[in-house]
Amino acid sequence: MRTKKALIHDQLQLQKIDSTVSLFSQHLMSNSKWVRLIDGLVDNIEKVRKIQFKKVQNDKIGELYLDENTIYEYDYWQNGFEGSNSFGEWLEYREIEYLIFPKIIDSKNNVQDLEDIKLNIEKIGHFFFELNENELKLICYKE
């Protein structure tokens, strides 16, 4: 059972997220769209080898950990991820400003095919992307 202090802390964190998100003029994702996206990424996990994210609250870049065993109602839920990220904490979908699919995925210069990832994501639905030679960025909010 969570303590009253922990519940108050969680409520304050949610208020901070809501306050920051309200500064964006365009909200490009919904929770149901997130669920479809994650399902699609898991279905193509052999092609999607590294996913990073930026939270709306700060400039730190984290990494999402998905694999072929990630299934709905177990590793992620309708509102976000629990422990499936490099920060090791609950991550609400609504606090993700964008996802990054880097071309180079490790220090050995192994790469992932950004065009192929983009095509697979576009089969899921309409998403807003920025693509350059180094990364594919899936935008969740625009100013």
N, C-alpha and C positions, 0 to 999 in steps of 0.2 A: 504494500500500500504506500502510495506517495505521501510525503509530508506536505503540510500546508505551505511551507516555505518553497518546496519544489514546485507545487502547483502555481503559486504566485509568480515564481521565476518563469515558468512556461508561459503563463498568460502575458507577462511583460514581453517575452520574446516574440509572441504572436502579434502583439500590438506594434512592435518595432518593424516586423515584416510588413504588416498591413500599411503602416505609415510610409515605409520606403516604396512599396509597390504602388501606392497612390500617386507617386510622383511621375510615373510613366503614363504617357497618353494612350499607348496601345498595348493591350494584353493579348498576346498571340496564342496562348495555350490555355486549355482547361484541364481539369483533373482527368476527365474521360479521354481526352486527346493524349495526355501523358501515358495513361494505361495502354492505349493502342500503340503508342510509340515504343514503350518498353517491351511489350509483347513482340513487336516487329523486330526490335534490336536483338532480343533473345533468340528469335527464330533464325536470325542471320549472324549469330555470334561468331561464327568462324571467319566472317569478313570484318566484323567490328571488334577490333582488338584493344582499342584504348578510347575511353570517353572521359573527358574532363568537364568541369562545370565551374561557373562563377556564380556566387550568391549575390543577391541584390544588396545585402547589408555591408559588404566589404569587397576588397579587391583580391582576396585570396582565391587561388585556383585549386580546386580539389579534383579527385578522380572518382568516378563511379565504378563499382565493381559488379559487373553482371557476368553470368556464365550460362551455359546451357541448362543448368539446374535451377535457375531463377524462375519461379512460378508464382502466379497470382495467388494472393492470400497466404503466402509463406515468406518470401524475401522482400516483397514490396506490397504496398496497400494502395487504396484508392486516393490517399492524400499525400503519400510520399514514400521515402525509403527509410528503413531502419538499419543502421550499421553497414549498409552496402556502399560506403564511401570512405575516402581517405581521412575524413574528419572523425569517423567512428561515432557519429551521432545521428539522431533523427534528422532527416532532410526533407522538408516540405517541398512539393513541386513548385508551389507559388513563390518560393524564395530563390528559385534558379533563374538567373537573368539570361544565361545562354549555356548551351552545350558546345564543347569543342571536340572535334575529331581530328587530332593531329596527324599529319602525313607520316612523320617519323615517330615511331612509338617507343624507341629505347636507345640506349647508348651505342648499340651495334648497328644503328641506322636501318633497322627493319622498318618497313613501311606498311601502311594500309591504303587501300584504293579509295580515295575520297569520292570520286565520281560514282563508283559502284555503291558506296554507302548512301550517297545522296539519292540515287535512283531507287534503292530499296526503301528509303524513308518516304520518298514521294509516292510509292505504292500504298502507303498507309493513309495518307491524307495530305492536305495542303499545309506546308510549313514555310517559314521565311528563313532563307539561308544567306550567308555570306561565304564565298569560296575564293581562296587564293592558292598559290602553289604550296603553302605550308600547312593549311588547315581548312576544315569545313566547320563553319559555325552555324548552329541552329539557334536562332534568336527567339526568345520567349517574351521579351518586353522591348518596346521602342519608346524613345522619348518624344 
